[in-house]
Amino acid sequence: MWIATTAEHHDSLRKELPSIRSITVFGPGESGWQVIPAAAESFEEEVLWACELVRRGDPRVGKLPKPKKRKSASA
């Protein structure tokens, strides 16, 4: 399960979701996207808790996308 978040929230989320890690498809290092791996022993419990965090509107989960640039009007 992929979780959108920001680096500032990784530590606090890791306390509640101990198996989360950065998604490596974006390259090495920390990513804003975190994953609960399906192979984790506590996968089901952590996914259910992550869904509960979303349901409660936890500000640590989710990211607002950057606004798209408007294309200039051409003649």
Secondary structure, 3 states (H helix, E strand, C coil): CEEECCHHHHHHHHHHCCCCEECHHHCCCCCCEEECCCCCCCHHHHHHHHHHHHHCCCCCCCCCCCCCCCCCCCC
